[in-house]
Amino acid sequence: MPRRLRALSILLLSTACSGPQEALPPPYDRLAVPAGRLESAPARERGRHLFLSYCAFCHGERADGKGVRRSGLSSRPRDFTDPTWRQRTSPQHVFFVIREGVHGTAMPAWKALGDDDTWDLVAFILAADHDRPSPNP
Protein backbone atom coordinates (compact mmCIF):
# COMPACT_ATOMS: atom_id res chain seq x y z
CA MET A 1 0.00 0.00 0.00
CA PRO A 2 2.73 2.60 0.78
CA ARG A 3 4.28 1.91 -2.64
CA ARG A 4 0.98 2.68 -4.39
CA LEU A 5 0.50 5.80 -2.31
CA ARG A 6 4.02 6.97 -3.14
CA ALA A 7 3.48 6.29 -6.87
CA LEU A 8 0.17 8.16 -6.78
CA SER A 9 1.82 11.10 -5.01
CA ILE A 10 4.57 11.26 -7.63
CA LEU A 11 2.01 11.10 -10.43
CA LEU A 12 -0.10 13.87 -8.90
CA LEU A 13 2.92 16.04 -8.27
CA SER A 14 4.22 15.64 -11.81
CA THR A 15 0.76 16.36 -13.22
CA ALA A 16 0.42 19.47 -11.08
CA CYS A 17 3.78 20.76 -12.28
CA SER A 18 3.03 20.21 -15.94
CA GLY A 19 0.35 22.86 -16.28
CA PRO A 20 -0.47 25.00 -19.29
CA GLN A 21 2.33 27.45 -18.52
CA GLU A 22 4.90 24.78 -19.35
CA ALA A 23 3.64 24.53 -22.93
CA LEU A 24 3.71 28.26 -23.61
CA PRO A 25 6.00 29.55 -26.36
CA PRO A 26 8.48 32.37 -25.80
CA PRO A 27 8.00 35.11 -24.71
CA TYR A 28 4.85 33.97 -22.91
CA ASP A 29 6.73 31.32 -20.95
CA ARG A 30 8.70 34.11 -19.25
CA LEU A 31 5.84 36.50 -18.51
CA ALA A 32 6.03 38.12 -15.11
CA VAL A 33 2.59 38.02 -13.52
CA PRO A 34 1.59 41.30 -11.88
CA ALA A 35 0.07 39.62 -8.81
CA GLY A 36 -1.03 42.88 -7.22
CA ARG A 37 -2.93 43.76 -10.37
CA LEU A 38 -4.69 40.39 -10.46
CA GLU A 39 -5.97 41.00 -6.91
CA SER A 40 -6.89 44.63 -7.57
CA ALA A 41 -10.60 45.48 -7.51
CA PRO A 42 -10.09 48.43 -9.93
CA ALA A 43 -8.20 46.16 -12.37
CA ARG A 44 -10.99 43.56 -12.19
CA GLU A 45 -13.56 46.28 -12.81
CA ARG A 46 -11.64 47.56 -15.86
CA GLY A 47 -11.35 43.93 -16.98
CA ARG A 48 -15.11 43.48 -16.57
CA HIS A 49 -15.76 46.45 -18.87
CA LEU A 50 -13.32 45.07 -21.44
CA PHE A 51 -14.89 41.62 -21.12
CA LEU A 52 -18.37 43.02 -21.76
CA SER A 53 -17.06 44.88 -24.83
CA TYR A 54 -14.91 42.15 -26.37
CA CYS A 55 -15.77 38.76 -24.88
CA ALA A 56 -19.36 38.57 -23.62
CA PHE A 57 -20.84 38.06 -27.09
CA CYS A 58 -19.43 34.51 -27.05
CA HIS A 59 -18.56 33.88 -23.39
CA GLY A 60 -21.70 35.47 -21.91
CA GLU A 61 -22.14 38.46 -19.63
CA ARG A 62 -21.64 36.17 -16.62
CA ALA A 63 -18.47 34.64 -18.15
CA ASP A 64 -20.21 31.24 -18.07
CA GLY A 65 -19.75 30.38 -21.77
CA LYS A 66 -23.39 31.17 -22.59
CA GLY A 67 -23.08 34.16 -24.87
CA VAL A 68 -25.69 34.96 -27.50
CA ARG A 69 -23.37 33.82 -30.30
CA ARG A 70 -22.39 30.44 -28.79
CA SER A 71 -24.84 28.41 -30.87
CA GLY A 72 -23.13 29.38 -34.12
CA LEU A 73 -19.61 28.43 -33.04
CA SER A 74 -17.71 25.27 -33.91
CA SER A 75 -16.72 24.71 -30.27
CA ARG A 76 -18.27 25.85 -27.02
CA PRO A 77 -16.84 29.01 -25.51
CA ARG A 78 -14.92 28.52 -22.27
CA ASP A 79 -16.90 28.74 -19.04
CA PHE A 80 -14.65 30.89 -16.87
CA THR A 81 -16.74 30.16 -13.79
CA ASP A 82 -15.77 26.47 -13.87
CA PRO A 83 -13.55 25.80 -10.82
CA THR A 84 -11.90 22.80 -12.52
CA TRP A 85 -10.72 25.00 -15.38
CA ARG A 86 -9.47 27.61 -12.92
CA GLN A 87 -7.34 25.02 -11.10
CA ARG A 88 -5.78 23.81 -14.35
CA THR A 89 -4.90 27.19 -15.82
CA SER A 90 -2.44 29.96 -15.03
CA PRO A 91 -2.48 33.74 -15.50
CA GLN A 92 0.21 33.39 -18.18
CA HIS A 93 -1.92 30.88 -20.10
CA VAL A 94 -4.99 33.15 -19.99
CA PHE A 95 -2.83 36.08 -21.16
CA PHE A 96 -1.47 33.92 -24.00
CA VAL A 97 -4.92 32.81 -25.17
CA ILE A 98 -6.25 36.38 -25.16
CA ARG A 99 -3.29 37.58 -27.23
CA GLU A 100 -2.90 34.62 -29.59
CA GLY A 101 -6.37 33.07 -29.74
CA VAL A 102 -6.93 29.34 -30.03
CA HIS A 103 -6.19 27.83 -33.43
CA GLY A 104 -8.96 25.66 -34.82
CA THR A 105 -11.63 27.41 -32.74
CA ALA A 106 -13.60 30.63 -32.94
CA MET A 107 -11.39 32.23 -30.24
CA PRO A 108 -9.68 35.12 -32.02
CA ALA A 109 -6.35 36.72 -31.18
CA TRP A 110 -6.65 40.10 -29.48
CA LYS A 111 -3.14 41.37 -30.29
CA ALA A 112 -4.34 44.97 -30.41
CA LEU A 113 -4.93 44.99 -26.65
CA GLY A 114 -2.05 46.41 -24.66
CA ASP A 115 -0.43 44.62 -21.74
CA ASP A 116 -2.38 46.61 -19.13
CA ASP A 117 -5.75 45.86 -20.75
CA THR A 118 -4.84 42.21 -21.20
CA TRP A 119 -3.81 41.84 -17.55
CA ASP A 120 -7.04 43.57 -16.47
CA LEU A 121 -8.98 41.02 -18.54
CA VAL A 122 -6.98 38.21 -16.94
CA ALA A 123 -7.77 39.63 -13.49
CA PHE A 124 -11.49 39.65 -14.27
CA ILE A 125 -11.53 36.22 -15.92
CA LEU A 126 -9.68 34.52 -13.07
CA ALA A 127 -12.07 36.09 -10.55
CA ALA A 128 -15.25 35.74 -12.60
CA ASP A 129 -16.99 33.33 -10.26
CA HIS A 130 -15.98 35.32 -7.18
CA ASP A 131 -17.34 38.60 -8.51
CA ARG A 132 -20.72 37.21 -9.45
CA PRO A 133 -23.56 38.33 -7.15
CA SER A 134 -25.41 35.56 -5.37
CA PRO A 135 -28.64 34.54 -7.10
CA ASN A 136 -31.83 35.71 -5.45
CA PRO A 137 -33.90 32.96 -3.79
CORWO-V640068 format. One line per field, one symbol per residue. ss: DSSP state (H for helix, E for strand, - for the rest). Layout:
# CORWO-V640068
ss = ???
This chain:
# CORWO-V640068
ss = -HHHHHHHHHHHHHHHH--HHHH----HHH----HHHH--HHHHHHHHHHHHHH-HHHH----------HHH----------HHHHHH--HHHHHHHHHH--------------HHHHHHHHHHHH-HHHH------
